[in-house]
Amino acid sequence: MNLDLLKALCETPGIPGHEERVRDLIASETAGLFDETTTDPMGSLLCRRDAKKGRNPTKIMLLCHMDEIGFMVSHVTEKGFIHVLPSGGFDPRHLFSRRVLVCTGEGDVKGVMNPAGPGVHISSPEDRKKVPEPHEFIVDIGMGAKAAELVKVGDMVVMDEPFIEIGDKVVSKALDNRVACWLGIEAIRGLGKAKTEAEIHVAFTSQEEVGLRGARTSSFAIRPDIGIGVDTTLACDTPGVPEQDRTTEQGKGFGLHVRDSSFIADRGLVADFEKLATAKKIPFQRTMLRAGGQDGAAAQQAAAGARAIGIVVGTRYIHTVTEMIHKTDLAAARDILVAYLKAS
């Protein structure tokens, strides 16, 4: 399993609208794997592998979003304190005392993120009970007034945490959704040079975390017959969570995603994937979310519509810097995508 690639993907900064570095890394990794690769006006990387032969082949589209949740600089004070606005959904309880990377036009600068206001020794008991909103946090890069000369409004800020392996798991920021970028690359590598009956598109999409934006434009351009949203999902198989809310359990295989608030999967596709996974002895579990969405919904609703499904990897502690996946589940997601594309 090519975990070095997953590490590189996770540690490369790229929030919504700032995916260029991730896109360049993917383009480098996929050189020679596709018949055509283009970048659309939204910044999504659209990759096509032609069908074996024949006219009007079935178009299968894998949608793998590149962006991670992060921040954009909204203001820099004269004393060098950096105010930010979130790009994507954060639980502010996870933002205290974080190391960050401020990505400027002159290069990346390390900094720390903390809420504005008094520290623990001079705050009241009531102050310590409050949880600030994400926009109330500030970033300090230790440069004082010089910060305003370097950092500009609109610069990207990401969490600065390493990718690590612990036991049977990997932990990193941005596993949501560099996992899918990894799967999109490795699924095509798994095909080798063989052509399939279907025309295969892998769209590494932009701005999913702020509304499936890149997926909508790329799906409209490609107009797939089958859309596969490749993503992470919740693995709340941890203390304090009711059994019915766990979504997935780690180590039990990939998630066959049948419903969330953005789409309902095609029942025929669910049956096809289930039958194939069973025949190939690839572990899987059906998944459903009460809320949230993913890129498969954009493919389903593009133009005249498409059949759609989600292939997902259960992730603990999602939207934090300690996102955790099980290697078994990652391998299962790769294997089912390779098996499905080979059979198409």
C-alpha positions as CSV (number, residue, x, y, z in Angstrom):
1,M,0.0,0.0,0.0
2,N,1.5,3.3,-1.1
3,L,1.2,5.3,2.1
4,D,4.0,7.6,1.1
5,L,1.6,9.0,-1.5
6,L,-1.2,9.4,1.0
7,K,1.2,11.2,3.4
8,A,2.3,13.6,0.6
9,L,-1.3,14.3,-0.3
10,C,-2.4,14.9,3.3
11,E,0.5,17.2,4.1
12,T,0.1,19.4,1.0
13,P,-2.0,22.5,1.8
14,G,-5.1,23.0,-0.2
15,I,-8.3,24.6,1.1
16,P,-11.4,25.4,-1.1
17,G,-10.3,27.7,-3.9
18,H,-6.6,27.1,-3.1
19,E,-6.1,23.5,-4.4
20,E,-3.3,24.3,-6.8
21,R,-0.5,22.4,-4.9
22,V,-2.6,19.3,-4.4
23,R,-3.7,19.4,-8.1
24,D,0.0,19.7,-9.2
25,L,0.9,16.7,-7.0
26,I,-1.9,14.6,-8.5
27,A,-1.0,15.6,-12.0
28,S,2.5,14.5,-11.4
29,E,1.4,11.2,-9.9
30,T,-1.0,10.4,-12.7
31,A,1.2,11.3,-15.7
32,G,0.8,8.5,-18.3
33,L,-2.3,7.0,-16.6
34,F,-4.9,8.8,-18.6
35,D,-5.5,9.6,-22.2
36,E,-6.4,13.2,-21.5
37,T,-6.0,15.5,-18.5
38,T,-7.3,19.1,-18.2
39,T,-8.0,21.7,-15.6
40,D,-11.4,23.3,-15.7
41,P,-12.2,27.0,-14.8
42,M,-13.1,26.0,-11.2
43,G,-9.7,24.4,-10.7
44,S,-10.8,20.7,-10.8
45,L,-8.5,18.3,-12.5
46,L,-10.4,16.2,-15.0
47,C,-8.8,13.0,-16.2
48,R,-10.1,10.6,-18.8
49,R,-9.3,7.1,-19.8
50,D,-10.8,6.1,-23.2
51,A,-12.9,3.0,-23.6
52,K,-11.6,-0.1,-25.4
53,K,-13.7,0.4,-28.5
54,G,-17.1,1.3,-29.8
55,R,-19.3,4.3,-29.9
56,N,-21.1,6.0,-27.0
57,P,-19.5,3.9,-24.3
58,T,-20.9,4.1,-20.7
59,K,-19.3,7.0,-18.9
60,I,-18.2,6.2,-15.3
61,M,-17.1,9.1,-13.2
62,L,-15.2,9.0,-9.9
63,L,-15.4,12.2,-8.0
64,C,-12.6,12.8,-5.5
65,H,-12.5,16.2,-3.9
66,M,-9.1,17.8,-3.3
67,D,-9.9,20.5,-0.8
68,E,-9.4,20.3,3.0
69,I,-11.1,22.5,5.6
70,G,-9.0,25.5,6.6
71,F,-9.1,29.3,6.8
72,M,-8.5,32.4,4.9
73,V,-6.9,35.6,6.3
74,S,-9.5,38.3,6.7
75,H,-7.4,41.0,8.5
76,V,-3.9,41.6,9.9
77,T,-3.6,44.1,12.7
78,E,-0.8,46.6,13.0
79,K,0.8,44.5,15.7
80,G,0.7,41.4,13.5
81,F,-2.2,39.4,14.8
82,I,-4.0,37.6,12.0
83,H,-7.7,37.3,11.9
84,V,-9.3,34.5,9.8
85,L,-12.5,33.2,8.4
86,P,-13.2,29.5,8.1
87,S,-13.5,27.7,4.7
88,G,-15.4,24.6,5.6
89,G,-17.1,23.3,8.8
90,F,-15.2,23.4,12.0
91,D,-16.1,22.4,15.5
92,P,-14.4,25.3,17.4
93,R,-13.7,23.0,20.4
94,H,-10.9,21.5,18.3
95,L,-9.2,24.8,17.5
96,F,-7.6,25.7,20.8
97,S,-3.8,25.9,20.8
98,R,-3.1,24.6,17.3
99,R,-0.1,25.0,15.2
100,V,-0.9,26.3,11.7
101,L,0.8,27.1,8.4
102,V,0.1,30.5,6.8
103,C,0.6,30.2,3.1
104,T,1.7,33.5,1.7
105,G,2.9,34.7,-1.7
106,E,6.4,34.6,-0.4
107,G,6.2,31.1,1.1
108,D,4.8,29.2,4.1
109,V,5.1,30.6,7.6
110,K,4.5,28.6,10.8
111,G,2.2,30.1,13.4
112,V,-0.1,29.3,16.3
113,M,-3.9,29.6,16.6
114,N,-5.6,30.6,19.8
115,P,-8.9,32.4,20.7
116,A,-8.7,36.1,21.3
117,G,-9.2,37.1,25.0
118,P,-7.6,36.5,28.4
119,G,-5.5,33.4,29.2
120,V,-6.4,30.9,31.8
121,H,-4.7,32.7,34.7
122,I,-6.6,35.9,34.3
123,S,-9.9,34.6,33.0
124,S,-13.1,34.1,35.1
125,P,-14.8,30.7,35.5
126,E,-17.5,31.9,33.2
127,D,-14.9,32.9,30.6
128,R,-13.5,29.4,30.7
129,K,-16.9,27.8,29.9
130,K,-17.3,29.8,26.7
131,V,-16.4,28.2,23.3
132,P,-15.5,30.9,20.8
133,E,-16.7,30.8,17.2
134,P,-14.1,30.0,14.5
135,H,-13.9,33.6,13.4
136,E,-12.9,34.6,17.0
137,F,-9.6,32.8,16.8
138,I,-6.4,34.6,15.9
139,V,-3.1,33.5,14.4
140,D,0.3,34.7,15.7
141,I,3.3,34.1,13.5
142,G,5.7,35.8,15.9
143,M,6.7,38.6,13.6
144,G,5.0,41.5,15.2
145,A,4.3,44.5,12.9
146,K,6.3,42.8,10.1
147,A,3.5,40.3,9.6
148,A,1.4,42.9,7.8
149,E,4.1,43.2,5.2
150,L,4.1,39.5,4.5
151,V,0.5,38.2,5.1
152,K,-2.3,39.4,2.8
153,V,-6.1,39.2,3.0
154,G,-7.1,36.0,1.3
155,D,-4.0,34.0,2.1
156,M,-4.6,30.4,3.0
157,V,-4.2,29.0,6.6
158,V,-4.1,25.3,7.3
159,M,-3.4,23.1,10.3
160,D,0.2,22.1,10.6
161,E,0.2,18.5,11.8
162,P,2.2,15.4,10.5
163,F,0.9,12.2,8.9
164,I,1.6,9.3,11.3
165,E,1.0,5.5,11.4
166,I,-0.2,4.1,14.7
167,G,-1.0,0.4,14.9
168,D,-3.4,-0.6,12.1
169,K,-4.4,3.0,11.6
170,V,-3.1,6.2,9.9
171,V,-3.7,9.6,11.5
172,S,-3.5,13.0,9.8
173,K,-5.2,16.2,9.1
174,A,-6.9,16.3,5.6
175,L,-7.7,12.6,5.3
176,D,-11.0,14.2,4.4
177,N,-10.6,14.0,1.4
178,R,-7.0,13.2,0.4
179,V,-8.1,9.6,1.0
180,A,-10.3,9.9,-2.1
181,C,-7.5,11.5,-4.1
182,W,-5.3,8.5,-3.2
183,L,-8.1,6.1,-4.2
184,G,-8.7,7.9,-7.5
185,I,-5.0,7.5,-8.4
186,E,-4.6,3.9,-7.0
187,A,-7.8,2.6,-8.7
188,I,-6.5,3.6,-12.1
189,R,-3.1,2.2,-11.3
190,G,-4.8,-1.0,-10.4
191,L,-6.2,-1.3,-13.9
192,G,-2.7,-1.3,-15.4
193,K,-2.7,-0.5,-19.1
194,A,-5.8,-2.5,-19.8
195,K,-8.7,-0.7,-21.4
196,T,-12.3,-1.3,-20.3
197,E,-15.6,-1.3,-22.1
198,A,-16.5,1.9,-20.2
199,E,-15.0,5.4,-20.6
200,I,-13.6,6.2,-17.2
201,H,-13.4,9.8,-15.8
202,V,-11.7,10.6,-12.5
203,A,-12.5,14.2,-11.4
204,F,-10.3,15.6,-8.7
205,T,-12.7,18.3,-7.7
206,S,-12.4,21.7,-6.0
207,Q,-14.4,23.4,-3.3
208,E,-16.4,20.4,-2.1
209,E,-16.2,21.6,1.5
210,V,-18.2,24.8,0.7
211,G,-20.9,23.2,-1.4
212,L,-19.9,20.6,-4.0
213,R,-19.0,23.4,-6.3
214,G,-16.3,21.8,-8.4
215,A,-18.2,18.6,-8.6
216,R,-21.2,20.4,-10.0
217,T,-19.3,22.1,-12.9
218,S,-17.2,19.0,-13.7
219,S,-20.2,16.7,-13.7
220,F,-22.1,19.1,-16.0
221,A,-19.1,19.0,-18.4
222,I,-18.7,15.2,-18.4
223,R,-22.4,14.2,-18.1
224,P,-21.6,10.7,-16.7
225,D,-24.0,7.8,-16.9
226,I,-22.7,6.5,-13.5
227,G,-21.2,8.8,-10.8
228,I,-19.2,7.4,-7.9
229,G,-18.7,9.8,-5.0
230,V,-15.4,8.8,-3.3
231,D,-15.0,10.2,0.1
232,T,-14.6,9.7,3.8
233,T,-17.5,9.2,6.2
234,L,-18.0,9.0,9.9
235,A,-16.7,6.2,12.1
236,C,-18.2,7.1,15.5
237,D,-17.5,3.7,16.9
238,T,-16.1,5.4,20.0
239,P,-17.2,5.8,23.6
240,G,-20.2,8.0,24.2
241,V,-21.9,7.5,20.9
242,P,-25.2,5.5,20.6
243,E,-24.8,2.4,18.4
244,Q,-27.3,3.7,15.8
245,D,-25.2,6.8,15.3
246,R,-21.9,5.1,14.6
247,T,-22.3,5.2,10.8
248,T,-19.4,2.8,10.3
249,E,-17.1,0.6,12.4
250,Q,-13.4,0.7,11.6
251,G,-11.8,-2.5,10.3
252,K,-15.0,-3.8,8.8
253,G,-14.4,-2.7,5.2
254,F,-15.3,0.1,2.9
255,G,-18.6,2.0,3.2
256,L,-21.3,1.4,0.6
257,H,-22.9,4.7,0.9
258,V,-26.7,4.6,0.3
259,R,-28.0,7.9,1.6
260,D,-27.2,11.3,3.1
261,S,-29.0,14.7,2.9
262,S,-27.6,15.4,-0.6
263,F,-28.6,12.2,-2.4
264,I,-30.1,8.7,-2.4
265,A,-28.0,6.1,-4.1
266,D,-29.2,4.2,-7.1
267,R,-30.6,0.8,-5.8
268,G,-29.3,-1.1,-8.7
269,L,-25.8,0.2,-8.2
270,V,-25.9,-0.7,-4.5
271,A,-26.9,-4.2,-5.4
272,D,-24.1,-4.4,-8.1
273,F,-21.4,-3.3,-5.7
274,E,-22.7,-5.5,-2.9
275,K,-22.7,-8.6,-5.2
276,L,-19.2,-7.8,-6.5
277,A,-17.8,-7.2,-3.1
278,T,-19.2,-10.5,-1.8
279,A,-17.9,-12.4,-4.8
280,K,-14.4,-10.9,-4.4
281,K,-14.5,-11.3,-0.6
282,I,-13.9,-7.5,-0.1
283,P,-15.2,-6.5,3.3
284,F,-17.9,-3.8,3.3
285,Q,-20.6,-2.2,5.3
286,R,-23.7,-0.2,4.2
287,T,-23.6,3.4,5.4
288,M,-26.1,6.2,5.8
289,L,-25.8,9.8,7.2
290,R,-28.6,11.9,8.7
291,A,-26.9,15.1,7.4
292,G,-24.0,16.1,5.2
293,G,-23.3,15.5,1.5
294,Q,-20.7,14.5,-1.0
295,D,-19.8,14.9,-4.6
296,G,-21.8,11.9,-5.8
297,A,-24.9,14.1,-5.4
298,A,-23.6,16.5,-8.0
299,A,-23.0,13.8,-10.5
300,Q,-26.5,12.4,-9.9
301,Q,-28.1,15.8,-10.6
302,A,-26.0,17.0,-13.5
303,A,-27.6,17.7,-16.8
304,A,-30.3,15.0,-17.4
305,G,-29.0,13.0,-14.3
306,A,-26.9,10.0,-13.6
307,R,-27.1,6.8,-11.5
308,A,-24.9,7.5,-8.5
309,I,-23.5,5.8,-5.4
310,G,-20.9,6.6,-2.7
311,I,-17.8,4.6,-1.9
312,V,-16.5,5.8,1.4
313,V,-13.9,5.1,4.1
314,G,-15.0,5.4,7.8
315,T,-13.0,8.1,9.6
316,R,-12.8,8.8,13.3
317,Y,-12.5,12.3,14.7
318,I,-13.4,13.8,11.3
319,H,-12.7,17.5,10.6
320,T,-9.9,17.6,13.2
321,V,-6.1,17.2,13.0
322,T,-6.4,13.7,14.3
323,E,-8.6,12.1,11.6
324,M,-8.0,8.4,11.7
325,I,-8.7,5.6,9.2
326,H,-8.1,1.8,9.3
327,K,-5.7,0.5,6.6
328,T,-8.0,-2.5,6.0
329,D,-10.9,-0.1,5.1
330,L,-8.7,1.9,2.8
331,A,-7.5,-1.2,1.0
332,A,-11.1,-2.5,0.7
333,A,-12.2,0.8,-0.9
334,R,-9.3,0.6,-3.4
335,D,-10.0,-3.0,-4.2
336,I,-13.8,-2.6,-4.9
337,L,-13.1,0.4,-7.2
338,V,-10.5,-1.6,-9.2
339,A,-12.9,-4.6,-9.4
340,Y,-15.8,-2.5,-10.5
341,L,-13.9,-0.6,-13.2
342,K,-12.4,-3.8,-14.5
343,A,-15.8,-5.3,-14.8
344,S,-17.3,-2.3,-16.5
